[in-house]
């Protein structure tokens, strides 16, 4: 019986198969790179806000405690955003004619809340509770980065699952004394893992990596 396909067809088939696998590998790496890039995660990308609020000025320079504005962070899953009345408790006395603060004064006068843009937002299928992390020794800057140095607020970490699991798998690398939770200038000591191991035991921190911990 005559040969139907030329002998080179075998070579073409092999090249096509291996080439397809190689192309698939390249595409997978490219997609992974895009998903981890600031273009997708918004890491280090300040967002436009109705008022250019500076954490560096308020939390860093003036030393205002995080809980003054984020009042529910110790009791709720949501840290809370300050109502305009909180802003005006100071700004009814200082910077009263600042053009930059006109939206705050307008909000206070009309009773309509400022529409802040969420910077650190998780998907709806992820459950996160601020209060449990605070009580277990996870500080603000662990997740939010050097917030006391930010003139405008940006997302410091991707908040993707792999990033969360780094802490859940080895909490001793991240937990700190509860007295330092809201310190925007806290730096982990040289003996962090030794200190962390002691705090993990003291605070009864569990290494929770089951899917249902966050996906409920």
C-alpha positions as CSV (number, residue, x, y, z in Angstrom):
1,X,0.0,0.0,0.0
2,X,1.4,3.4,-1.0
3,X,2.4,5.8,1.8
4,X,-0.3,8.4,2.2
5,X,1.7,11.0,4.2
6,X,5.2,12.2,3.5
7,X,7.8,11.2,6.1
8,X,8.3,14.8,7.2
9,X,4.7,14.7,8.6
10,X,6.0,12.9,11.7
11,X,8.4,15.7,12.3
12,X,5.7,18.3,11.7
13,X,3.4,16.5,14.2
14,X,6.1,16.4,16.9
15,X,7.0,20.0,16.4
16,X,3.3,21.0,16.5
17,X,2.7,19.1,19.8
18,X,5.8,20.3,21.5
19,X,5.3,23.8,20.2
20,X,1.8,23.9,21.5
21,X,2.9,22.7,24.9
22,X,5.7,25.3,24.9
23,X,3.2,28.1,23.8
24,X,0.8,27.0,26.5
25,X,3.6,27.2,29.1
26,X,4.5,30.7,27.9
27,X,0.9,31.9,28.0
28,X,0.5,30.5,31.5
29,X,3.6,32.4,32.7
30,X,2.4,35.5,31.0
31,X,-1.1,35.3,32.7
32,X,0.6,34.6,36.1
33,X,2.8,37.7,35.6
34,X,-0.2,39.9,34.7
35,X,-2.2,38.6,37.7
36,X,0.7,39.4,40.0
37,X,1.4,42.8,38.5
38,X,0.2,46.2,39.7
39,X,-1.8,46.5,36.5
40,X,-4.1,43.8,37.9
41,X,-3.6,44.0,41.7
42,X,-3.5,47.9,42.0
43,X,-0.5,47.5,44.4
44,X,1.2,50.9,44.9
45,X,-1.4,52.7,42.9
46,X,-3.0,55.6,44.8
47,X,-6.7,56.1,44.0
48,X,-8.4,59.4,43.5
49,X,-10.6,60.3,46.5
50,X,-13.1,63.1,47.1
51,X,-10.6,64.5,49.5
52,X,-6.8,63.8,49.3
53,X,-6.5,62.4,52.8
54,X,-3.0,61.9,54.1
55,X,-2.3,59.1,56.6
56,X,1.3,60.3,56.8
57,X,0.1,63.6,58.2
58,X,-2.7,62.3,60.5
59,X,-1.4,59.0,61.7
60,X,2.4,59.5,61.1
61,X,3.1,63.1,62.0
62,X,0.2,63.9,64.4
63,X,0.1,60.4,65.9
64,X,-3.7,60.1,65.7
65,X,-4.7,56.5,66.7
66,X,-6.1,54.4,63.9
67,X,-9.1,53.7,66.0
68,X,-10.1,57.3,66.1
69,X,-11.3,57.0,62.5
70,X,-11.7,53.2,62.1
71,X,-13.8,52.8,65.2
72,X,-15.1,49.3,64.6
73,X,-11.8,47.5,63.8
74,X,-11.6,45.8,67.2
75,X,-15.2,44.5,67.3
76,X,-16.3,44.0,63.7
77,X,-15.2,42.3,60.5
78,X,-15.2,45.8,58.9
79,X,-12.7,48.4,60.1
80,X,-15.2,51.2,59.4
81,X,-14.8,54.5,57.6
82,X,-15.1,57.7,59.6
83,X,-18.3,59.8,59.2
84,X,-17.9,63.4,58.3
85,X,-18.6,64.4,61.9
86,X,-15.3,62.7,62.8
87,X,-13.4,64.9,60.4
88,X,-15.2,68.0,61.5
89,X,-14.4,67.4,65.2
90,X,-11.0,68.8,64.2
91,X,-11.7,70.7,61.0
92,X,-14.4,72.9,62.5
93,X,-11.6,74.5,64.4
94,X,-8.5,74.2,62.1
95,X,-8.1,74.7,58.3
96,X,-11.6,76.0,58.3
97,X,-11.1,77.9,55.0
98,X,-9.1,75.3,53.1
99,X,-10.4,74.7,49.6
100,X,-9.1,71.2,49.7
101,X,-11.6,70.5,52.6
102,X,-14.6,72.0,50.9
103,X,-16.1,68.6,50.1
104,X,-15.9,67.8,53.9
105,X,-17.7,70.9,54.9
106,X,-20.3,70.4,52.1
107,X,-20.9,66.8,53.3
108,X,-21.3,68.1,56.9
109,X,-23.8,70.8,55.9
110,X,-25.9,68.5,53.6
111,X,-25.7,65.3,55.7
112,X,-24.6,63.4,52.6
113,X,-21.7,61.1,53.2
114,X,-18.5,61.4,51.3
115,X,-18.1,58.7,48.7
116,X,-14.7,57.2,49.5
117,X,-13.1,54.8,47.1
118,X,-12.2,51.4,48.6
119,X,-8.4,50.8,48.4
120,X,-8.2,47.4,50.0
121,X,-11.2,45.5,48.7
122,X,-11.7,41.7,48.8
123,X,-13.9,39.8,46.4
124,X,-17.4,38.9,47.7
125,X,-16.5,35.2,48.0
126,X,-13.8,36.0,50.6
127,X,-14.7,36.4,54.2
128,X,-12.3,38.5,56.3
129,X,-12.7,39.7,59.9
130,X,-10.6,42.6,61.1
131,X,-11.4,42.0,64.8
132,X,-10.0,38.5,65.0
133,X,-6.8,39.4,63.3
134,X,-6.3,42.4,65.6
135,X,-6.9,40.3,68.7
136,X,-4.5,37.6,67.4
137,X,-1.7,40.1,67.1
138,X,-1.8,41.1,63.5
139,X,-0.9,44.8,63.1
140,X,-2.3,47.3,60.7
141,X,1.0,47.7,58.8
142,X,1.3,43.9,58.3
143,X,-1.5,44.1,55.7
144,X,-1.7,47.7,54.9
145,X,2.0,48.4,54.6
146,X,3.7,51.6,55.9
147,X,0.4,53.5,56.2
148,X,1.9,56.1,58.4
149,X,4.2,57.2,55.5
150,X,1.5,57.4,52.8
151,X,0.6,60.9,51.7
152,X,-2.1,59.3,49.7
153,X,-3.4,55.8,50.4
154,X,-2.5,52.9,48.2
155,X,-2.7,49.1,48.4
156,X,0.6,47.8,49.7
157,X,0.0,44.1,49.2
158,X,-1.9,42.1,46.6
159,X,-4.3,40.5,49.1
160,X,-4.4,37.4,46.9
161,X,-4.8,34.0,48.5
162,X,-1.2,33.0,48.3
163,X,-0.2,36.2,50.1
164,X,-2.7,35.5,52.9
165,X,-1.6,31.9,53.2
166,X,2.0,32.9,53.8
167,X,0.9,34.3,57.1
168,X,-1.7,31.6,57.9
169,X,1.0,28.9,57.4
170,X,3.6,30.7,59.5
171,X,1.9,33.2,61.8
172,X,5.0,33.4,64.1
173,X,6.7,35.5,61.4
174,X,4.1,38.2,61.6
175,X,2.3,38.5,64.9
176,X,3.3,41.3,67.3
177,X,2.5,42.4,70.9
178,X,-1.1,43.6,71.1
179,X,0.2,47.0,72.5
180,X,1.9,47.5,69.1
181,X,-1.0,46.6,66.8
182,X,-1.9,50.2,65.9
183,X,1.7,51.6,65.9
184,X,2.3,52.7,62.3
185,X,6.1,52.8,62.9
186,X,6.4,49.3,64.3
187,X,9.4,47.3,63.0
188,X,9.7,43.6,63.7
189,X,12.6,42.9,66.0
190,X,15.6,40.8,65.1
191,X,14.2,37.9,67.2
192,X,10.8,38.1,65.5
193,X,10.3,34.4,65.0
194,X,11.2,33.7,68.7
195,X,8.9,36.4,69.9
196,X,6.2,35.3,67.4
197,X,6.3,31.7,68.5
198,X,5.7,32.9,72.1
199,X,2.9,35.2,71.1
200,X,1.3,32.5,68.9
201,X,1.1,30.3,72.0
202,X,0.0,33.1,74.3
203,X,-2.7,34.4,71.9
204,X,-3.8,30.9,70.9
205,X,-3.2,31.5,67.2
206,X,-4.1,28.6,64.9
207,X,-2.5,28.0,61.6
208,X,-5.8,27.9,59.6
209,X,-5.4,26.9,56.0
210,X,-8.7,25.1,55.4
211,X,-10.7,26.5,52.5
212,X,-13.7,27.2,54.6
213,X,-11.8,29.5,56.9
214,X,-12.2,32.3,54.3
215,X,-14.5,30.8,51.7
216,X,-17.9,30.3,53.4
